[in-house]
Amino acid sequence: MNGVEIFLDKTLLRQIPKLSGVYKIYSSQNELLYIGKAKNLRNRLASYLRKNIDPYKQKMIQEAHSVEIIVTKNEEEALLLESNLIKEQRPPYNIVFRDDKSYPYLRITYSENFPRVTYSRRIKNKDDFYFGPFPSAESLHMLIKVIKDSYKIIQKDDKSCQKTNQKPCIYYQMKKCLAPCAQMVSKQDYLKLIDEIKLLLSKNHDVLKNKIIEQIKKYANEEQFEKAIELRDSLEAINILKEKPIVTDTKAQILDCFAFLEKDDITCVYVLNVRLGKVIAGRSFFFNKSFDLESKQEFVIQYYLQGELLPKKILISEPLELSNSIFEKKVEIVFPKKGENLKILELAKNNAKEQLDLHLSKLKANLEVFKQIKLLLGLEKIPYYFDVFDIAHISFEYVVAGVVRFDISGFNKSYYRKYKLESKFEYESMKEAICRHINLIKNSKLILPDVVILDGGPIQLKAASFCGVKAIAIAKEKIDHKTIRSLYDVEDSVYLEHGKVETDKKVLNFLQKLRDEAHRFANTYHRNLRSKTTIASALDRIEFIGPKRKKELFEKFGSIENIKNAPLKDIASIKGISESIAQMIKEKLKDF
């Protein structure tokens, strides 16, 4: 008996209404596999009985055990419900976006009383102005810094500003903010300044570029060369805004274009973002399956539901059933056949082909390594999912674990996890990290790793064995303390449960790449955690102020350095702290 016969028989099929709605397919363990929508639920589910169903759906059917239906008023309501359920529940056989695939936007927070310029990876508020996406997060960060430094706009959100009791904060004293929240400049004048910034981003790019160039010259004359180089990088973001327009039709100046391409059972979706007539970003998304029309439609909807900016026009390489009701505002949906729209589509298609060929080449290389690891570990199947563990600490204080995921498409940041650990020794800390992580993945109904890779040796492998997972360890070869060798001479060694093993150079390079990423991730978390603890520890030394005042000090100034450099009157602006107490606080922190 196959999967279709288990979850769909003729008796059950006759009971399903010929109405629009959503259906949910579950496994025998009651795990949600797939969510779909249909104009006619009975006909749609009956289509799974066909022999020519695509291979990816066939695999899902083999796991299927039961089906649940939700009837809706019409097909549009079914489409909206399906999209929201997919976004919330993320079934494995639906289109689910990886967390590392969104480009950032520059955001002006018009939703706040005093708007700020911030960095955002998602469209969070419809009242705010978003510009982008930008292909380089680093360049955008620098651009935002230039705007803040040049225009002295507000640095804190409304909630933080209210805590200052309408008194200028440290940013005003540092000449980094006009302090409109403290009436140092009128709200009307401040909003005019914000509108000027918006205009600069939209049209007058040269004004902003000249400001950056002036600042670079100033830093160079002062021999602050590092700051000058940083500012130079922000010019990249400005240059993107100045690209020559590829669209002359003003109605089509803000649009996205979707091109779908398949090869060797891999689908590439290339999304081209055109803003003000210029191509400012392009992204490729890869899926290890073929796409039917339903999957393509689902991709476009999920792309915007997960937080991307909705343009005025969407170009798609083939006709799809997309209704404006799903987007909450009117969007022109076009399947180009001629003119400038077709030129944009051809550009997207060409990019899709190049990216897919490159992706297939990488997949082939990864697959070869995966096959070698299968042989190395004596596995029955090729491993496709690797979780990599690294423990970070200083003399086993502030012990943390970082875990990164690698699959056939590369590093998958939606699976990255970090843990504060209670254990204080090598074996116990690794055992705690692995067991907690595996339990979390199981309970979250996510994909378990086929193999775990550990930064360490036999001790760490013993911990993995206790947790019941297949593991490889990689570590720097230990050397005699009397021997002088440069770091570059120290080779990495690979260990399995039975001891040290020799590996192919490609396998070693692969393990090193994964280990280094886990090391970076764990160390970043450890450094941030230690920094926060250091600030808290410094404030704890001030015994003559209570927890509430310490919290207010931290929220207002953000760092020990800012408190040390702040004028006495700024510290004394916190209720319950006089200037004499402020002086004592600065004395306490002087040597910290």
Stockholm file with secondary structure:
# STOCKHOLM 1.0

chainA/1-592         MNGVEIFLDKTLLRQIPKLSGVYKIYSSQNELLYIGKAKNLRNRLASYLRKNIDPYKQKMIQEAHSVEIIVTKNEEEALLLESNLIKEQRPPYNIVFRDDKSYPYLRITYSENFPRVTYSRRIKNKDDFYFGPFPSAESLHMLIKVIKDSYKIIQKDDKSCQKTNQKPCIYYQMKKCLAPCAQMVSKQDYLKLIDEIKLLLSKNHDVLKNKIIEQIKKYANEEQFEKAIELRDSLEAINILKEKPIVTDTKAQILDCFAFLEKDDITCVYVLNVRLGKVIAGRSFFFNKSFDLESKQEFVIQYYLQGELLPKKILISEPLELSNSIFEKKVEIVFPKKGENLKILELAKNNAKEQLDLHLSKLKANLEVFKQIKLLLGLEKIPYYFDVFDIAHISFEYVVAGVVRFDISGFNKSYYRKYKLESKFEYESMKEAICRHINLIKNSKLILPDVVILDGGPIQLKAASFCGVKAIAIAKEKIDHKTIRSLYDVEDSVYLEHGKVETDKKVLNFLQKLRDEAHRFANTYHRNLRSKTTIASALDRIEFIGPKRKKELFEKFGSIENIKNAPLKDIASIKGISESIAQMIKEKLKDF
#=GR chainA/1-592 SS CCHHHHHCCHHHHHHSCSSCEEEEEEETTCCEEEEEEESSHHHHHHGGGCTTCCHHHHHHHHHEEEEEEEECSSHHHHHHHHHHHHHHHCCTTSCCCCGGGCCCEEEECTTSSSCCEEEESSCCCTTSEEECCCSCHHHHHHHHHHHHHHHCCCCSCHHHHHTTTTCCCHHHHTTCCCCGGGTSSCHHHHHHHHHHHHHHHHTCHHHHHHHHHHHHHHHHHTTCHHHHHHHHHHHHHHHHHTSCCSCCCGGGSSEEEEEEEEETTEEEEEEEEEETTEEEEEEEEEESSCCCHHHHHHHHHHHHHTTCCCCSEEEESSCCCCCGGGTTSCCEEECCCSHHHHHHHHHHHHHHHHHHHHHHHHHHHHHHHHHHHHHHHTCSSCCCCEEEEEEEEETTEEEEEEEEEEETTEECGGGCEEEECCCCSHHHHHHHHHHHHHHHHHHTTCCCCSEEEEESCHHHHHHHHHTTCCEEEEEECCCCTTCCCCGGGCCEEEEETTEEECCCHHHHHHHHHHHHHHHHHHHHHHHHHHHHHHHHHHHHTCTTSCHHHHHHHHHHHCSHHHHHHSCHHHHHTSTTCCHHHHHHHHHHHTTC
#=GC SS_cons         CCHHHHHCCHHHHHHSCSSCEEEEEEETTCCEEEEEEESSHHHHHHGGGCTTCCHHHHHHHHHEEEEEEEECSSHHHHHHHHHHHHHHHCCTTSCCCCGGGCCCEEEECTTSSSCCEEEESSCCCTTSEEECCCSCHHHHHHHHHHHHHHHCCCCSCHHHHHTTTTCCCHHHHTTCCCCGGGTSSCHHHHHHHHHHHHHHHHTCHHHHHHHHHHHHHHHHHTTCHHHHHHHHHHHHHHHHHTSCCSCCCGGGSSEEEEEEEEETTEEEEEEEEEETTEEEEEEEEEESSCCCHHHHHHHHHHHHHTTCCCCSEEEESSCCCCCGGGTTSCCEEECCCSHHHHHHHHHHHHHHHHHHHHHHHHHHHHHHHHHHHHHHHTCSSCCCCEEEEEEEEETTEEEEEEEEEEETTEECGGGCEEEECCCCSHHHHHHHHHHHHHHHHHHTTCCCCSEEEEESCHHHHHHHHHTTCCEEEEEECCCCTTCCCCGGGCCEEEEETTEEECCCHHHHHHHHHHHHHHHHHHHHHHHHHHHHHHHHHHHHTCTTSCHHHHHHHHHHHCSHHHHHHSCHHHHHTSTTCCHHHHHHHHHHHTTC
//
